[in-house]
Amino acid sequence: MGRAGAGGKGGETLHIVAVTGFWGFVDDMAVEVACVDVEPGNSTVVVRVQSEQRFGTLDGGVNKRRVLSLFKFLEKKAGALPVGRCPPTPTL
């Protein structure tokens, strides 16, 4: 499950709730995607990710693996993404 909301400057944030299969531990993951100007006329997409458990201090490396898995997925898909300026975002 997840919900999208207003992100940082010009970005969108997705909140994901992950539940482990056997024990049913609940973890939260936040993914923010934003378009950032690198120089005049050139921009890039920035992805920020945070994953953490709701209870306790040890996660057995699950959150790190979850973040790395997301970035590997995005790297595979990156070849299909347009390069150059980010598209203009609609204003609400």
Disulfide bonds with the S-S distance in Angstrom:
Cys35-Cys86 2.09
